[in-house]
Amino acid sequence: MMGRLHQINIGNGGVPKRPVEEVQVSLDRVIGDDWNWSHEKIQANGKPGKHGELGKAICLYSIECLERLKKQGFQVFPGALGENFTTEGIDYATVRIGDVYQVGSEVQIRITSIRTPCSTIENAYGKGISSAMCDERVKKCDYASPRWGMTGFYAEVLQPGKVQQGCTVERILEGAI
């Protein structure tokens, strides 16, 4: 399955995030994005930030899922939900925990978990957006849920490097956990 990186997003926390053309991805984060604590801060403070842990270095969401939310009346756009990578051309209903993706020529990531919508998203984009994105079946990793993929996903970085807007995003290994 091959798609592309529609938009790269970074921010100082919260939502929305702002677009950038290119970023460096380290093992613990997208450089320039301060939504999570870096690995060094986790070691120094003994605990991660609200979202920060190595298995959640990158948040992904698809343009197709954003369009589904727009059709339901939510005013969302690339970066609105706090995702680092807005993808295009990947059917999130087929994404599985453990899938490995090549992003551009350098970066490899592995899907580690769903991204459960937080109250910040509900407050920013309206009552009901969380339930439009997620249900109990999704929280239990039931791939048959009609909302599977609508939450977006967290990923760990297997191979750091640089990525550019428009680069390819290709699943290279299925269910590798």
Secondary structure by P-SEA (a helix, b strand, c coil): ccccccbbbbccccccbbbbcbbbbcccccccccccccaaaaaaaccccccccccccbbbbbaaaaaaaaaaccccccccccccccccccccccccccbbbbccccbbbbbcccccccaaaaaaccccccccccccccccccccccccccccbbbbbcbbbbbcccbbbbbcccccc
